[in-house]
Amino acid sequence: MDLPRPELALVPRPRRLSPRPGRFRLDAGTRLRVTPGAEPAAALLRGYAEAATGLRLRHSEDGAFVLAVDPALTGLGEEGYGLTVGPQGAVLRAARPAGLLRGVQTVRQLLPPRPPSDPRQAGLPGVEITDVPLHPWRGAMLDVARHFQPVSFLRRYVDLLALHKLNTFHLHLTDDQGWRMPVAAHPRLTRVGGTRAQSMAGPAGGDRFDGRPHSGSYTRTELAGLVAYAAARGVTVLPEIGVPGHVRAALAAYPELGNDPGRRLDVWTRWGVCQNVLGVGDHVLDFFRTVLDEVMDVFPSPYVHIGGDECPTTEWENSPAAVDRARREGLAGPRELHGWFLARVADHLVRAGRRPVVWAEDRTALPEAATVMSWRTPEHAWAAARRGHDVIHADHRSTYLDHARSSGPHEPPAQPGPVVDLRTVHRVDLAPPAAEPALAARVLGVQGQLWTEFVETPEHIEYLSFPRLCALAERGWDATPDWPDFRARLDGHLLRLDALGVPHARLGSPRPPCSPAGSGSPRKEHG
């Protein structure tokens, strides 16, 4: 795509873009004409326009800036939109409200990144755009279990995701090192599980600790507010409550959930894979059914993530109760309790009308109804697709944003493992094997992951996220891997991130306060 004007350097790249002469000037007399169903998008646009130009766009029946939902535009699908801008006005149309919200983000990018000194520049460049995403799942996961983040920052992060037309915010709420999800029926989950005595000061396997307690949990009101804030921007919040491994914080709060109920555990202070897992009694399943019921009350997402990865089976193999459970269930042995447990939890979600999501694991039978996040290798994704699962690409080698952005000396501490630079993210491949093109129908999309063992602050999160999430958003929206074109557009887009205070160039760059505005072998060890 030729870029005749830097202001048309949009990320992700629209399917079709044609420059048009002139500009549509925004001034105090500019009015919005809003059709039924377009009101939420209009409200969002007014906020962005005021931030960019200082102008308050009001409604009028004869407004020159039109926002319209037209169900007859079936070719645009759920998230597609059309935008026409000329000297006399602008028209943003979509078949569905979600498409209009995507179009608003394009308008947001076309607006000046900062209020211009020349009022004549407070407008939109002439352009004709027709845009439809390739994949319905374009996500980003943030781990708030290892290092808690305030909900004010989560809102800011959601807004940055929306800017790039990423539509899923995967919130990793529980793990060995902390439980952040409020559960009224089981208050000790946050009261006890929300605090650990200290944290490791280095990679897993070391013996250095920082000596500082770390704690935090959300209220139901905060999370419900986050869900509403995200929905207004076309972003779905996907909650994750991981079982049957990565549960040390829950076991610290309720020892009776474990395989040795008489043992008292603390919230884990180490990184890595903890050997403690849930017991397999009916009371444990009932406990987590209650937890998930409260999760579903707060999060209306059609999907709920139940973890399922990195579950050591040693405790089950040494537990008479677990061995007996495996025998009674007709399993070959206690190792098969991993898949059995996930199936029971997944069934509860399915009965409630939700779709379970799990991390792909070797030699574990996954629930038939599960959508699979493949984090180890693409081969796991295609194996799951052959078994009839929908899949989301989350390959650690190209989507793990807690890995270093480069090998340079200025890089902050990062997860041990391969460097995941910008071009590596841009090369993420969602295409099925050439001999099996039908598997493409099982690909929902792609997601970036940011685990936070080594990431404590919002500034650090943003530095690791951008501009790599720009590349991931591009590949989720448009499959064409045109690196030179992306890189050229990114130069202009980074001016927008600068204006938003995102420290994309170097950690320590100034940013506004949080507000709405090693080895190459697979080692997840988190999540």
GILINRA-V270844 format. One record per residue. N is the residue number from 1. SS is DSSP state (H for helix, E for strand, - for the rest). D_FIRST is the distance of its C-alpha to the first C-alpha in Angstrom with 1 decimal. Layout:
BEGIN
[[N	SS	D_FIRST] [N	SS	D_FIRST]]
END
This chain:
BEGIN
[[1	-	0.0] [2	-	3.8] [3	-	6.4] [4	-	9.4] [5	-	11.6] [6	H	12.4] [7	H	13.8] [8	H	10.6] [9	-	9.9] [10	-	11.0] [11	-	12.5] [12	-	12.5] [13	-	9.0] [14	-	9.9] [15	-	10.0] [16	E	9.2] [17	E	8.4] [18	E	9.6] [19	E	11.1] [20	E	14.8] [21	E	17.5] [22	E	19.9] [23	E	20.6] [24	E	22.8] [25	E	25.5] [26	-	27.3] [27	-	30.9] [28	-	34.3] [29	-	34.5] [30	-	31.3] [31	E	32.2] [32	E	30.7] [33	E	31.6] [34	E	31.7] [35	-	32.6] [36	-	34.7] [37	-	33.0] [38	-	30.4] [39	H	32.8] [40	H	31.7] [41	H	28.1] [42	H	29.5] [43	H	31.7] [44	H	28.9] [45	H	26.8] [46	H	29.9] [47	H	30.3] [48	H	26.8] [49	H	27.0] [50	H	30.4] [51	H	29.3] [52	H	26.4] [53	H	28.3] [54	-	31.9] [55	-	32.0] [56	-	33.7] [57	-	32.1] [58	E	34.9] [59	E	35.2] [60	-	36.2] [61	-	36.6] [62	-	34.9] [63	-	32.1] [64	-	29.0] [65	E	26.8] [66	E	27.1] [67	E	26.8] [68	E	27.7] [69	E	28.3] [70	-	28.6] [71	-	29.6] [72	-	29.0] [73	-	25.2] [74	H	25.8] [75	H	22.4] [76	H	21.1] [77	-	23.6] [78	-	25.0] [79	-	22.1] [80	-	19.5] [81	E	19.2] [82	E	18.0] [83	E	17.6] [84	E	18.1] [85	E	18.8] [86	E	20.5] [87	-	23.3] [88	-	26.0] [89	E	24.8] [90	E	22.6] [91	E	22.9] [92	E	21.9] [93	E	23.1] [94	E	23.5] [95	-	26.0] [96	-	27.3] [97	H	28.0] [98	H	25.9] [99	H	22.8] [100	H	23.7] [101	H	24.1] [102	H	20.5] [103	H	19.4] [104	H	21.7] [105	H	19.9] [106	H	16.7] [107	H	19.0] [108	H	20.5] [109	H	17.3] [110	H	16.8] [111	-	20.4] [112	-	21.5] [113	-	22.2] [114	-	25.8] [115	-	28.0] [116	-	27.3] [117	-	30.2] [118	-	29.3] [119	H	29.7] [120	H	27.5] [121	H	24.5] [122	-	25.5] [123	E	23.0] [124	E	19.6] [125	E	16.9] [126	E	16.4] [127	E	13.8] [128	E	13.8] [129	E	12.8] [130	E	14.2] [131	E	14.2] [132	-	16.4] [133	-	17.0] [134	-	17.7] [135	-	20.8] [136	-	23.5] [137	E	24.7] [138	E	22.6] [139	E	25.4] [140	E	26.9] [141	E	30.5] [142	E	32.7] [143	E	36.2] [144	-	38.7] [145	-	41.7] [146	-	41.8] [147	-	41.1] [148	-	41.5] [149	-	39.1] [150	-	40.1] [151	H	38.7] [152	H	37.5] [153	H	35.0] [154	H	34.1] [155	H	33.1] [156	H	30.9] [157	H	29.3] [158	H	28.7] [159	H	27.0] [160	H	24.6] [161	H	23.9] [162	H	23.3] [163	H	20.9] [164	-	18.6] [165	-	19.6] [166	-	21.9] [167	-	24.7] [168	E	27.6] [169	E	29.7] [170	E	32.1] [171	E	35.2] [172	E	37.4] [173	-	40.7] [174	E	43.4] [175	E	44.3] [176	-	47.2] [177	-	46.8] [178	E	46.6] [179	E	46.7] [180	-	44.9] [181	-	45.1] [182	-	48.2] [183	-	50.4] [184	H	53.4] [185	H	55.4] [186	H	55.1] [187	-	54.9] [188	H	55.7] [189	H	52.2] [190	H	50.9] [191	H	54.3] [192	-	54.8] [193	-	51.6] [194	-	49.5] [195	E	51.1] [196	E	51.4] [197	-	53.8] [198	-	51.3] [199	-	48.2] [200	E	47.6] [201	-	46.6] [202	-	45.0] [203	-	43.6] [204	-	45.4] [205	-	48.7] [206	-	49.6] [207	-	52.5] [208	-	51.2] [209	E	51.0] [210	-	50.3] [211	-	53.4] [212	-	51.6] [213	-	51.8] [214	E	48.5] [215	E	48.5] [216	-	46.7] [217	-	46.2] [218	-	44.7] [219	-	46.7] [220	H	46.1] [221	H	45.3] [222	H	42.7] [223	H	40.9] [224	H	41.2] [225	H	39.7] [226	H	36.8] [227	H	36.2] [228	H	36.3] [229	H	34.0] [230	H	31.4] [231	H	31.8] [232	-	31.2] [233	-	27.7] [234	-	27.1] [235	-	28.0] [236	E	30.8] [237	E	33.2] [238	E	34.2] [239	E	37.7] [240	E	38.9] [241	E	42.6] [242	E	43.1] [243	E	46.0] [244	-	48.2] [245	-	47.2] [246	-	45.9] [247	-	48.7] [248	H	51.0] [249	H	50.6] [250	H	51.8] [251	H	54.6] [252	H	55.7] [253	H	56.0] [254	-	57.6] [255	H	59.3] [256	H	60.6] [257	H	57.1] [258	E	57.4] [259	-	59.2] [260	-	62.0] [261	-	62.7] [262	-	65.3] [263	-	62.9] [264	-	61.5] [265	-	58.0] [266	-	56.1] [267	-	52.4] [268	-	50.9] [269	-	50.3] [270	-	48.6] [271	-	45.2] [272	-	44.8] [273	-	46.1] [274	-	49.2] [275	-	51.9] [276	-	53.1] [277	-	52.0] [278	E	53.2] [279	-	56.4] [280	-	56.3] [281	-	59.1] [282	H	58.8] [283	H	59.1] [284	H	55.9] [285	H	53.9] [286	H	55.4] [287	H	54.5] [288	H	50.8] [289	H	50.9] [290	H	52.1] [291	H	49.4] [292	H	46.6] [293	H	48.2] [294	H	47.9] [295	H	44.3] [296	H	43.5] [297	H	45.3] [298	H	43.0] [299	-	39.6] [300	-	38.8] [301	-	35.9] [302	-	36.2] [303	E	35.9] [304	E	38.3] [305	E	38.0] [306	E	41.3] [307	E	40.4] [308	-	42.4] [309	-	41.4] [310	-	43.6] [311	-	46.9] [312	-	49.8] [313	-	52.7] [314	H	55.5] [315	H	57.0] [316	H	57.1] [317	H	58.7] [318	-	61.4] [319	-	62.0] [320	H	64.7] [321	H	63.3] [322	H	59.8] [323	H	61.4] [324	H	63.5] [325	H	60.5] [326	H	58.7] [327	H	61.9] [328	H	62.4] [329	-	58.8] [330	-	59.2] [331	-	56.7] [332	-	57.2] [333	-	57.5] [334	H	56.4] [335	H	53.0] [336	H	52.0] [337	H	52.6] [338	H	49.1] [339	H	47.6] [340	H	50.5] [341	H	50.1] [342	H	46.4] [343	H	47.2] [344	H	49.8] [345	H	47.5] [346	H	44.7] [347	H	47.2] [348	H	48.1] [349	H	44.5] [350	H	44.1] [351	H	47.4] [352	-	46.0] [353	-	43.0] [354	-	40.5] [355	E	38.5] [356	E	39.3] [357	E	36.7] [358	E	37.9] [359	E	36.7] [360	-	37.0] [361	-	40.0] [362	-	41.7] [363	-	44.8] [364	-	44.7] [365	-	45.0] [366	-	42.5] [367	-	43.3] [368	-	42.3] [369	-	40.7] [370	-	38.6] [371	E	34.9] [372	E	34.3] [373	E	32.3] [374	E	32.0] [375	-	32.2] [376	-	33.9] [377	-	31.8] [378	H	29.4] [379	H	32.5] [380	H	34.2] [381	H	31.5] [382	H	31.8] [383	H	35.6] [384	H	35.6] [385	H	33.3] [386	H	35.8] [387	-	38.5] [388	-	36.9] [389	-	35.4] [390	-	32.1] [391	E	30.3] [392	E	28.1] [393	E	26.7] [394	-	28.1] [395	-	28.5] [396	H	30.2] [397	H	28.5] [398	H	25.0] [399	H	25.7] [400	E	28.9] [401	-	28.0] [402	-	31.6] [403	-	31.1] [404	-	30.5] [405	-	27.0] [406	-	28.1] [407	-	31.3] [408	-	31.8] [409	-	35.2] [410	-	33.9] [411	-	32.9] [412	-	35.2] [413	-	37.3] [414	-	35.3] [415	-	36.1] [416	-	37.4] [417	-	35.1] [418	-	31.9] [419	-	29.4] [420	-	26.3] [421	-	23.7] [422	H	20.2] [423	H	18.7] [424	H	21.5] [425	H	20.6] [426	H	16.9] [427	-	18.5] [428	-	20.6] [429	-	20.9] [430	-	21.9] [431	-	22.2] [432	-	25.8] [433	-	27.7] [434	H	26.8] [435	H	30.3] [436	H	30.2] [437	H	27.1] [438	H	29.2] [439	H	29.2] [440	H	25.7] [441	H	27.4] [442	H	29.3] [443	E	26.4] [444	E	26.1] [445	E	23.6] [446	E	23.6] [447	E	25.4] [448	E	25.9] [449	E	29.5] [450	E	31.2] [451	-	34.9] [452	-	37.0] [453	-	39.9] [454	-	38.7] [455	-	36.8] [456	-	39.1] [457	-	37.4] [458	H	34.5] [459	H	33.1] [460	H	33.0] [461	H	31.4] [462	H	28.5] [463	H	28.2] [464	H	28.0] [465	H	25.6] [466	-	22.9] [467	-	20.3] [468	H	20.9] [469	H	20.9] [470	H	17.4] [471	H	16.4] [472	H	18.7] [473	H	17.5] [474	H	13.9] [475	H	15.6] [476	H	17.9] [477	H	15.5] [478	-	12.9] [479	-	14.3] [480	-	11.4] [481	-	12.3] [482	-	9.4] [483	H	11.5] [484	H	10.1] [485	H	6.8] [486	H	9.5] [487	H	11.9] [488	H	10.1] [489	H	9.7] [490	H	13.2] [491	H	14.8] [492	H	14.4] [493	H	15.4] [494	H	18.5] [495	H	19.9] [496	H	20.2] [497	H	22.1] [498	H	24.2] [499	H	25.2] [500	-	26.3] [501	-	28.3] [502	-	26.6] [503	-	27.9] [504	-	24.8] [505	-	25.6] [506	-	29.2] [507	-	31.9] [508	-	34.2] [509	-	31.7] [510	-	33.0] [511	-	32.1] [512	-	33.7] [513	-	36.3] [514	-	35.4] [515	-	34.9] [516	-	32.9] [517	-	30.4] [518	-	37.5] [519	-	37.8] [520	-	35.0] [521	-	37.3] [522	-	36.6] [523	-	38.6] [524	-	37.7] [525	-	41.0] [526	-	39.7] [527	-	39.1]]
END
